[in-house]
Amino acid sequence: MQLVLFIVIVTFTPLSCEVQSESISAIFEKIDYMSQKCKDKLRDDLVKKCGESSYQTQLVDVSGCKYKCGEQHNNGLTKATTGQEFPLNDWAPCGHDMVSKIRTPERHSDEIN
């Protein structure tokens, strides 16, 4: 009986500790309208911004003109998803036309040429 209990615990422990979230690189693969340099800068800025929060510490999604910081957990008994959305910076191209609100040559010099 103890052997069966041990096998059950060993089998299900790794499953209960998994965090269900999309990787940051997968989130930015969907953004194909920006140069790699701009995507890297945006990713670094958003990861830093999400890391400043005590509760929503992970970058969860970037879509349209918003990004979402949050946490997604599944411990086998309960599932929890928390998050908060924020607008992208004015210089980040987004929306239907993928145009930034304020486009300055200094911030997009690699896209001008």
Summary of the structure (lengths in Angstrom):
residues: 113
radius of gyration: 19.3
end to end distance: 71.0
largest distance: 71.0
contacts: 253
relative contact order: 0.14
helix: 36%
strand: 23%
